[in-house]
Amino acid sequence: MSEVRARVCDGVRNRGGVLGYPLPALYEEVAFVAYHFHWAPENILGLEHRERRRWVREISDINHRMNAE
């Protein structure tokens, strides 16, 4: 079980953040990073929200640079 899921199941009192994040957006981010970096979905889901979004931005920047060439 991922750390995030474990925290939710254990009833951690720190509410908000990822718990309120739209599920379709989460799937899109996981698919995007998994597709480009070939990381396992459970590893991506284990990332903190900010870190996962950072990887999405970095991959997007790489794609933009490559497409501009």
Steps between C-alpha positions, in 0.01 A plus 500: 500500500634844411592740778221736395239224506630375833464849649145528371407155630660571836296820531781750516355825624678721245209564262498669160769508236505176304182374664307773319692464172280401203544132420502548118788749535691254720459221242614736225814600691586139587447387139710790370799431723471121458488533121802727471724366778374140517451525876257265672166665587535409867834685514344809344202484737747485789636844408375806682263709290751784447776263396272316255389832346866602472579186299203573273635852437852373436380242247283763330797735476713222345225428246463868411876537445518185286202608288650845446815354346 
